[in-house]
Amino acid sequence: MSVAFRREGDDEHLEPKFEIPIPPGPNLVTARGKALIDAKVAELEALLKGELEETALTAAKRDLRYWQTRQVTAEVQPEPDGSVVAFGTRVTFLLNGKERVLGLVGDDEADPAAGLVAFSAPLARALMGAEEGELLAFNGREDAIEVLAIESL
């Protein structure tokens, strides 16, 4: 029989499972973000103590490796004073004539639907360091963003 028709096993045809990618740069977190990471690690450790099928066990172990790495590398940032847009602030601004409110948080804490974006996002980077009333460039426009208010999260 030709080698082309031999089948060693089903496992050789499965798609490989890779580690969850770690976002580049520092792992800046708010106090809330650190608590969320700690809770996720505790949840996964508890899950691994139970009975799991092999694929669920492998996935849980992979997730735990990711969250433990994020826990160890977390750098809790001091609460900002609110005078400028910085990590841990909530900023109200006009973008294309529409008022928006965003909180600038760590990568793992980001939830755009809840108004929380990662400090590494392009919009967050454009806002960093701005003061109330300042006009900022974004998406090729010089005065695309007007900062209206800044407060701590």
MOVEN-V677556 format. One record per residue. SS is DSSP state (H for helix, E for strand, - for the rest). D_FIRST is the distance of its C-alpha to the first C-alpha in whole Angstrom. Layout:
<<SS;D_FIRST> <SS;D_FIRST>>
This chain:
<<-;0> <-;4> <H;7> <H;8> <H;7> <-;8> <-;11> <-;14> <-;17> <H;19> <H;22> <H;20> <H;20> <-;24> <-;27> <-;28> <-;32> <-;35> <-;38> <-;41> <-;43> <-;46> <-;49> <-;50> <-;53> <-;56> <E;55> <E;59> <E;60> <-;63> <H;64> <H;62> <H;59> <H;59> <H;60> <H;57> <H;54> <H;56> <H;56> <H;52> <H;51> <H;53> <H;51> <H;48> <H;49> <H;50> <H;47> <H;45> <H;47> <-;46> <-;43> <-;40> <-;36> <H;34> <H;34> <H;37> <H;38> <H;36> <H;38> <H;41> <H;41> <H;40> <H;43> <H;45> <H;44> <H;45> <H;48> <H;49> <H;49> <H;51> <H;54> <H;54> <H;54> <E;57> <E;60> <E;63> <-;65> <-;69> <-;70> <-;71> <-;75> <-;74> <-;76> <-;73> <-;70> <-;68> <-;65> <-;66> <E;68> <E;68> <E;69> <E;71> <E;70> <E;70> <E;67> <-;68> <-;71> <E;69> <E;70> <E;67> <E;67> <E;64> <E;64> <E;63> <E;60> <-;57> <-;54> <-;53> <-;56> <-;56> <E;56> <H;57> <H;57> <H;60> <-;62> <E;60> <E;58> <E;57> <-;59> <-;56> <-;56> <H;58> <H;61> <H;61> <H;62> <H;64> <H;66> <-;66> <-;70> <-;72> <-;75> <-;76> <-;78> <-;75> <E;73> <E;70> <E;68> <E;64> <-;62> <-;64> <E;67> <E;70> <E;71> <E;68> <E;69> <E;73> <E;73> <E;75> <E;75> <E;73> <E;73> <E;71> <-;68>>
